[in-house]
Amino acid sequence: MKHKNRIRIHFSSGSVKQRLMLSSSIILCVGFCLAFALVALLVQKQYQEEFTKRLDASLAIMETQGSKIWANPQKYAREESDRLSAVGQQIRITVLDSKGNVLGDSEQPGDVDDDTVKGNHLSRPEILQADQSGRGYDVRLSENAGERFYYAAVRLPDQGYLRAALSIADLDRVTRKFWVGSLLSLLLGLILICTVTWFMADRFTLPIRSLTKVARRISEGDLSGRMQGQYTGEIGDLTHSFNIMAESTEQAVLQTQKKQEQLEGVLQGMDDGVLCVDRNNRIVFLNQRARELLNARDLKEGGILDGSLLIRQLADRMRSAGEQGEEEAARRETLTTGGPKEQQYNVYIAPIPGKREDGEVLAVIADVTRMRRLEQLRSEFVANVTHELKTPLTSIRGSIELLRSGDRDEETRQYFYDVLDIEAERLHHLIDDMLVLSQIENAKEDPSARRCNLKEELMATIERLHPVAEKASVTLELDADPSLYCDCSPTRIGQLFINLIENAIKYNVPQGKVTVTARQQRHMAIVRVRDTGIGIAPEHLDRLFERFYRVDTSRSREIGGTGLGLSIVKHLAALYHGEVSVESEVGKGSTFTVRLPLSPE
């Protein structure tokens, strides 16, 4: 048993450059943010200590003026605030009784927190702290002033509370400027470190990128790819080992490829389909011809053999062969697709010698549809020709025997002479039509084709058939565009028109009408022959253009048809890259439409 060494390397998503830049950016952001936060905290703490000292100093002075405070709290608060303002300290003074009611405030009317002067402030954080420990501090936003204040309160024993408040808007402005500057510094730092990291990573990953390009070239089939340049360290060892591996791989692949190409050339050049599956019905090999025959372009090696009814039939036969012995399993099968366009295939199925443990089975598929169809057509043609020749020959032979049998009067002899003439003429027409049809079927192009005016050809045809129409009491009408030109032979296009118009006359009714129109429709000439005759039943329309096919055999023979006229029309239209179709309704008539490509001007 062979062991394969596999090296598994797991990489996180993103390129080396991206990961280096991301890592550096994260480290920079975290470091800057921690540093900025620490500086901001230190600055804020320093400012807070300064505010605490200033407020404590002011409160310490005011504590010694108890008698003056309680004599007139409101007056004291105003005067003390004015005094502090005079020395550059904007401190708000508030005097509260022991129940938290405001007795005096330097900013009357209204409290810093949008309370009324008579509001109760006992629940304020700084008052609660002062009540418990003698002093209390708090920082909060003043809804009335729209800025933050630093509060300090002191409890006056048995009398109440004295509170001082100092705006810290300056501190907030400094802090905001600090953070804005910090963010700008961070942004500049990110740009700088990303730029440096990008160039460093680019230099570091250059050999890796070169190795990747060479590996991609090799994976795409260019086995001559090698690493160029001199590298040191681990990268140098890697490139050297890679080049050795690439060289040995190239030699092995070239040898295998040569053998495979020889085999592929043989298999792909076969007219038959070749298919191989394993015991799990998984495709081991198939050639392009097999895909075409099975009408399954999506089948591929490694996939499951499944799909259409034909494919499932083939899969069942191959599975059955794989379960039997080699001698018993080899077989020939005939598979069909069914339906109106039935396809027939001969399939040879046999297990592959030496692959019994894998259960591999080989199938060779040959399309015999055309061969069977040709055999059927040949048989039908021989039967039809025999039948068509037998009828006039029987009449001729009978007439000759009657003429030989004894004396006949002149009138009787003349009658048999007419019969001989009619049947000989019928044989002549039949042989002519068969020769014409054979020539058309074997021709790919008409060397006698030239630029013909369709109206002129139609007029010539109608003029030629005018006596026939008069005899049948049928009116002929022509309405054709004079500017329609097609590349065709005048003789053969005339024969096409004669067959269609003559049929319209023969299968019409007395006092009937045949209307012939020719119009342009985009790049095609549309010629329609419409009659008011007996019409054709729908079940006959699909086979109407087959050789020797007749809707009404007795009527066709009575009017002298050979059964090849419409088949000639079909093949003549195809010869000039056109087509013919028919629409009909019993009792109302038929319309034959011929589409021919217009001649370039």
N, C-alpha and C positions, 0 to 999 in steps of 0.2 A: 504493500500500500504506500502510495506516495503522500508525503506530508507537505503542505504548502505553508510557508512562513508568511504571515501577514502582519504588517506594521500598521497599527491603527493610531492615527494622530487626530486628536480632537482640538478644533479651533473654535473659539467663540466667534459670534457673528461680527462682521466688520473687518476692514483691512487693518494692517499693522499701524499705518499712519493714523487712521481714525481712532484706534484704541489708545495709541500713545497720546494723541491730542486730547482725547476724552479723559484719560487718567490724569494728565498734567492739569487740565482745566479744573477737574474736580478737586485735586489737591490744592491748587491755587485758590479756588473759591472757598474751600473749607478753611484754609489757613488765613486768608484775608478776613473772612467773616469772623473767625474766632478772635483775631487780633483787633479788628474794629470794634467788636462787641466788648472786649476787655477794656480797650481804651475808653469807649463810651461809658462803661460802668464806672471806671476810675474817675473820669471827668465829672460824671453825675454825682458820684459819692463825694468828691471834693467840693462841688458846689453846694451839695446838701449840708455838708459839715459847716461850710461858711454861712449858709442861711440859718442853720441851727445856732451858731454862735451869735449872730446878729440879733435874732429874735430872743434868745435866752438873755442876752445882755440888756435888751430893752425891757423885757419882762422883769428882770431882777431890779432894775431901777424903779419900775412902776409898783413893784411889790412893797416898796418902802413908803409909798404914798397912799396908804390905806384910807386915812381920814379924808384926804382930798378926793379920792375916788368915790367913796360912798356918799360924800356930801352932795355931789351932783355928777352922777355917772356919765350923763350925756355930754355935759360941758367938758368934763375931764377927757373923755375920749377924743373930742374934737381938738382940744388944746394940745394934748400929747401928740396926736397925729400931725398937727401943724408944726409942732416943735421938731419932730423927727424929719419932716419934709424940708425944713429949713436947713438941716445938716445933710441933705441929700439921701435920706432914707424914706422911701415911700412905703410906710407900714400902716396897715389898717388896725385900729384898736377897737375891741368889742368887750363890753362889761356885761356879765351875766350873773344872775342871782343863783342861789344854791339849787334852785329847781330848773335852771337852764333857760330862764326867760331873759331876753335882751333888755338891759337897763340903759345901755348907752352904746352908740356905734358912731364911729367917725365918718361913715359913708351914708348917714341917714339922708332921705328915707330909703329903706330897702337893704336887705342883707346881700352879702357877696353871693350867696346861694339862692338868691331870688326869694328869700323868705321876708316876711314883713318884720319890722322892728320888734313887734310883739311876739314873734315866733319863738318856739321852744327849740333850743339847740342842745338839749341834754343827750340826745342820741348821736351827736357828732363823734366820730372816732377820737379826735383829739381831746374832747371833753370827757369821754368815757375813760381814756387812759389817764387823764389828769385826776379824775375822781378816784382811780385805783392806786396810782403811784405818785401823785402830786404834779406830774408833768405829762403832757401828751403831744404827739405830732401827727400830722397827716398831710398828704398831697392829693389834691383833687381838682377837677375842672369846675370853674365857676360858670354856671349857666347864664348869669346876668352879664358878666364881663367877657365871656367867650374865651377865657384863658385860664391856665392852671395857677393855683396858689399853694404856697407852703404855709401850713397852719401850725402854731405853737400855743399851747394853753397851760395855765398854771392855776392850781386850786388855792384860793385864799381861805384859810380855816374859818369855819362858821359864818362865812359871808357870801362866798360865791366863786366866780371864775373870771379870770382875766385872759383874753385871747388876743394874739397878734398874728396878722396875716401878711405875707410878702409875695408879690407876683414873681413867678419864675418864667415869665414869657421870654426873657433874655436867654435863660438857660435852654428853653425849647428851641429858640432860633439858632443858637449855637449848635445844639444837637442836630438839628435838621441840616445845617450847613456841613457839619461833620460827616453825616451819612451821605449827603450828595457828593461831597468830595471823595468819600470812601468808595462809593459806587463808580465814580469816574476813574479812580485809581485802579479799581478792580477790572474795569473794562479795558483800560490801557494795558494792564498786566496780562489780561487774557489774550489780547491781540498780540502782545509781544511774545508771550510764551507759546502761543499757537504758531506764530511765524517761525520761531526758533525750532520748535518741535517738528514742524512740517519739513524744514530743510534737513534737520538731523535724521528724521525718519526716512526721508527720501534717499538720503545717502546710505542709510543702513539697509533699506529694503531693495536697493537697486539690484544686487545679485539675486535676491529672491524673486523679483519680478522677471529678471532675465531667465531664471530657471523655470518659472511658470510659463513663459512664452514658448520656450523650447519644448517643455512637456506637452503643451497644448498642440504644438506643431506635430509632435510625434503621435499624439492621440488622434489627430485629424488625418494621419496617413503619411506625413512627411518624416520618414524614418531617418533622414540624414541630419536631423537637428542635433546640434551639440552645443555645450556651453563654451563660450569664448572668454578669454581674459584670464588673468592670474589673480587668485584670491588666497588669502591666508587664513589660518585658524580653522574653525569648524566649517565655515562656508567653503573654504578651499577643499577640505576633505569631502564635503557633500558633492561639490561639482565634479570632482574627480571620480567618485563612485557613480555618480549619475551618468557620466560619459561612458564609463565601462559598461554599465547596465544597458544604455541605449545602443551601444555597438552590438552586444550579444543579442539584444532583442531584435535589432534590424536583421541580423543574419537568420535568426530562427523564423521570423515573420516572412522574410523573402522566400525561404525554402517552402514553408507551409503555403504561402500564397501561390507559388508556382504550381504546386500540386493541385491546389484548390481551383485555380483558374483552368487547368486542363480538364478537371472533372466538370466544372461549371460550364465550360464551353461545350462539352459533349451533351450535358443534360439540357442546357438552355437551347441548344440547337435542334433538339428533338421536336418532331411534330406532335408527339404524345406528351401528356402530362405525367409528371413523376411526383409521387407523394409518399412520405414516410412518416409514420406515427409510432409512439411508444405505447406501453401497456396502459397508460393513463389517458390515451387518446390525445396526447399533446404532440403537436407537429414538430418533427425533427428536421425535415427538409421538404421543400416543394419548389418546383420551377415555375416560371412565369406562365407557361402553357397550361399548367394545372389550375392556376388562378383563373385564366381565361375560360377554360372548359367548365369549371365549377361556377363561373360567374360570381366570383367572390374575391374582389380586389383587396379586401381588408384582411384576408388570411395571411398570417405571417408565422415564421418559425418561432416556436415557443408558445404559440397560442393553442387554444383548444379547437379541434376539428368539429365545428358545429355551425349550423346556419339553415340553409334551405332544405327541402325534402330530399333532394338529390344528395346533398352533403351528408345528411343523417343516414341515408341508405348506405352510402359508401363507408361511413364510420362504423355502422353495424357489421358490415361484411368484413372490414379490417379487424375489428375487435374479435369477431368469431374466428378468423384465421389465426390471430395471435394466441388464442386459447387452445388450439389444436397442435398436433405435431407438424413438423415441416413437410413430411410427405403428404399427409392428409389435408393440410391447410391450403396448399397451392391450388388455385382455382381460377376459372374464367367466369365472369359475370356480365350480364347485360343490364344496364340501368337506364331508366327513362325518366324524363321530367314530367310527362303528362301535360295536359292542357292543349289548347289549339295549336301552339307552336312547339310541339313535342320534340325533344332532343333525345337521341339514343347514343349510348356510350358502351363500348366494350372495355371491360376492366379486368386486368390480370393482377391477382392479389397473392402474395406469398410472404412468409416470414423471412427475415434476413438471416442467412446462416451466420452462426457465431454470435448472434445478438439475442439468443433465447432468454438469457437472464434479464434483459431489458424489455423484452416483449416487443421489439421493433418489427413493424410490418411494412412492406413496400407495395405500392399500388401503381400500375402503369395504366393511364387512361387514354383511350383513343375515341375520338368523335367520329361515329359512323353515320350520323344523321344524313349528311349529304349523299353518302354512298347509297344508303337505303332509299332515300328520296329519288335519286337518279334511277335506281333499279325499279322503283314503283312507276316513275314517269316513263321509263323505257317500256315497261310492260303495258302501261296504259296506252302509250303512243302506238305500239305495235298492234294492240287490240283495236284501237280507233281507226288506224290506217287500213288494217285488214277489213274492218267493217265498212269503211267508206269506199274502199275499192271493190269490195265484194258485191255491193248493191248494183252499181252500173255494169260491172262485168256480167252479173247474172242476167240483167236485162239484155245486154249485147248477145250473150250466148244463146238466150232463149229466142231472140229475134232471128238469129242466124239459123238455128235449128228449124224454126217454123218456115223460114224461107226455103230451106232445103227439103222440107218434108213433102213437097208436091207443088202442083200448079196452083198459083194464086192469081186472083184478078189484079189488075193494075192498081186499084185503090188500096187493096190489102198490102201489096208489096210496098206501095208508097208509104203507108202507115208505118211498116216495120223499118223502112229506110229512115223515116223521121225519128223513130225511137233510137236507132243506131246513132244518128247524128246528135241527138240530144244527150245521150249517155256518153258519147265520145267527147262532146264539148264539156260535159260535167267532169270527166276524167282529166281533160286538159286544164280546166280551171283549178281542180284540186291539186294537180301536180305543180302548176304555176304558183299557187298559194303556198304550198309546202316549200318550194325552192326559195320564194321571197322570204318566208319566215325563217328559214335556215340561214339565209344571208344576213338578215337583220340581227338575229340572235348572236351570230359570230362576230359581228362588226362592233367595234368600240367607237369609231368615228366614221362619218360619211365623207369620203374624199371629194365627192361631187357636190357637196353643199356650197351654196352661194347665197347672197343676200336676195331674198324673195319677198315680194309684196303679197301679203296674205289675201287681200281683197281680190287681186287679180287671179290668184289661184282658186279662190272660192267661186268667182264668177265663171271661170273656165269649167270647173266641176259641175256647177248648176246647169250651164249650157249643155254639157255633155249628157247629163241625166234628165234633161227636160223631156225628151220623148218617153222615157220610162215613167216619169211622173204623170204625164198626160194619159198614158195607157192605164195607169192605176187611179186616175181621177184625183190626183193629189196636187195641191198648189205649193209651189216653192217660193219662198221669200228670203231675200238677203238684205241685211243691214250691217254693213261692215265699215270700220274706220279705215280710210284710205292710207293712213300714215303708219300702218303696222308692218314692220319688216322683221323677218326671222332668217337665221342662217340655216338653210336646209336645201335639199334637192327638190326641184319642182316636180319631178316625176314621183318621188316618194311621198312628199306632202300632199300631192294630188291624190295618190292612192289612199292615204289616210282619210282625206275628205270624202272620196268616193265611197269607201266602205261605210263611213258613218251615215252619209246622206242617203245612200242606196238602201241601207237597213231601215232608215226612218221612212222611206217610201214603201218598202216591201211590207213592213209591219204596221202600216197605217190603215185607216179605214177609208172607204169611198167618200169623196168630197172632203177628205182630211187636208191637213196643212203641215208643211215642214218649214220652220223658221230658223234661219241660220244668222247668228250675230257674231261680230268680232269687235272686241273692245280692249283697251289698254287698262291694266290694273298694276300700278307701280312699274316694275321692270318686266312684267309678264304680259303676253298676249293671251286673252281669254276668248276662245272660240266655242260657242254653244250651238248644238243642233237639237232643236226641240220639235217633237212631233205630237200629233193628237191621236196616236194609234192605240193599240190594245194594252200597252203598258206591260210591266214585268213584276211578278210577285217578289216580295222582299227576300224569300229564301233562295232566290236564284242570283241575287246581285253580287254576292261575294265570289261566285265562280264564273261570272259572265264572260270574263276575259281569258278563260282557259281555252286551250286548243280543243276543237271538236265538241265544245260544250254547247248544247242547244236547250233552250227553254221548252220549245214545242217541236219535238223531232219531226212529226208528220208534216207540220206547216213548213218547217225549214226545208225539208226535202221537196215539198210541193213547189216552193218558190225558187228552188235551185241553189240554196246556200251550201257552202263547203264546211262551215263550222270553224273557219280559221280567220274570218274577217276581223272580228274584234280583237283577237290575239295579235294580229298584224298591227292594228291600231295602237295597242298597248306598247308593243316593242318599237314601233316607229316613233311614238312620243318619247319613249325612254332614250332612243338613239339621239334625239335632239335635246336631251336633258330636260324633258318635260314630263307631263303625266296626264292621265285621262281618268275621269270619274263619271259615275252615272247616278241619276236620281229618277225614280219612276213610281208611278201609282197605277195599279190595275184599272183599266177602263178609261184612264185620263191621258195616258201618254208617257213618254220618257224624255229626259234631257241628258245628253252626253256633253261633257265639258272637257275641252282639251286646253291645257296650260303649257305655253311654250315661251322660253326666254326671248326677249326682244333682241334684235341685232344692234350692236353699238353703232352709233351714228358716225 
